[in-house]
Amino acid sequence: MEHIVIIGNGIAGVSAARHIRKNSDKKITIVSTETEYFFSRTALMYVYMGHMKFEHTQPYENWFWKKNRIDLVKGFVTKVNHQNKKLILKEGSELSYDKLIIATGSKPNKFGWPGQDLKGVQGLYHRQDLEQLEANAPNNKVCKRAVIVGGGLIGIELAEMLVTRNIPVTFLVREASFWNGVLPKGESELINEHILEHHIDLRLETNLVEIIADENGWAKAVTTDKGETIECTVVGLTAGVSPNIDFLKESGIELGRGVKVNRFLETNIPDIYAIGDCAEQHEAIGNRRPIEAVWYTGRMMGETLAQTICGNRRAYNPGHWFNSAKFLDVEYQTYGWVFSERGMKEYEQHFHWRHSKEKVCITVSFDKDSKKFLGINTFGIRMRHAIFDRWLTEERSVDYVMEFLKDANFDPEFYKVYEGEILTAYNAEFGTSIAPKKKSWKRIFSTT
C-alpha cells in the first residue's frame, strides 16, 4: 500500500490528509513536533484572552484520526533522504515514505538583534509560544510592560491579548504608519488612531536596536534607534514570518526563501511536494506573492495536492485574492486587489470613504481608464465573499459595483447601513448620478 507522509499538522497538511483519505485507501502518516492534534492557529489569541480553552481550538474530535486511519507521529524531522525515501527523526528513528508532503509552515522572523534569544523574548505562532506567554505574562504584576516589535497582524493580535490582562504595551513599528505597505493611507491612519485609543503606546518609525538582559538572562529593557531605553518584562518579536525549512538545507530539494514548487506543488525531486506557508512558487500567480502565509491558501493547496496524489493531477489555482482580519475590534475584509500607495499600479485609481465618527471605511480600487472594478477593502462593514468573487470574474465596472453595493452587505438587519452615504460621496467625487438598486437575490445567484 502506498505510504503518504506529511510533515506538519497545520491547515495545509491536515487538509491534504483529509482529502487523500476521502479519495483513497492510501496509508497516511502525519509527523509533527508541535502538538499531537491539529488545532486552529488563529484561535490561540482567544485562549489567552479567556474566550475558549485550548481543546476548543481543535476542529476534530481525537477519535477522528483513528476513524479515518490517519497515523500521527510526534517527532522532529532532522533530515530528508530522498535517495532512499526516508525521513530521519531527531531521536534517531527513521520513517519510510512513497510520497512526501512538506507542510512545515512558518517561524517568526529574527533579524540578529542583540538579545533576541534571551528569556522573556518570544514570537506568537506555535502552541508552545502560547504556553510561554502564559508563563511570561500571566498578569500585570508579573509582566510590568511588554514591548512588541513589528507592525503586522500578529503584532496587533499580541497587543490585544496583553491589553486584556491590563499589561501596558509599547508597540514599535518601523513604518511611518501601521501596515502602510499593505493598506492605503486612509485605512492605515484609521488603524493608527484605533491602536492609540486602546491605550497602546504606538511608536511609529522606530526600530529595535538591542534587548538588554538582567543578571539572570531575562529581558529587562529594549533600546531603540531614537535613543530611548524602554523597561519591559516581555518582548514580542512579530516582524513577520518566514518558511520553516532549515532542516532541508542539505536535502537536495530546491530552496529559495521557501521550498520551490511548480503550479502542481511539485518540488524538483520526484514524489516530494510542498504546500502552505513553506511553499514558494517559481513564478508568482498573478499579483499574488510567491509565498502566501494565509490560512485559506494553505487549505486550498492541501485540497488541490490531494487530487494529484490520488491520480487526478491538478494545478493550484487560488482564484481571486481575498482575506480578512481583525484590528482590535475593527473587522477588515479585502477582495481583489487594493494596493497601498507604495505598491499602487499605474492604471489603478481609488475611491476612499470614511465615516465621520465611527471606525468604518471602505476603499474601492478600479482601472482609471476602463473603470473595471479591481478590488475593495472594508473596515467595520461585513461583505459577502461570493458576490465580490463573482463581480471580479464578470469584470464588472466600478459604477455597477457601487450601484449594487447593498447586495454585498452581510451585516445583520439591525446593523447600521452606510451604502447611502458611500454612494453620495462617490457621486460627488466622480460626477456620477448612480442610484442604489434594491436587493434581488435572483440576480445575485442567477447563472445568467
Summary of the structure (lengths in Angstrom):
residues: 448
radius of gyration: 23.6
end to end distance: 46.6
largest distance: 72.0
contacts: 1425
relative contact order: 0.11
helix: 27%
strand: 27%
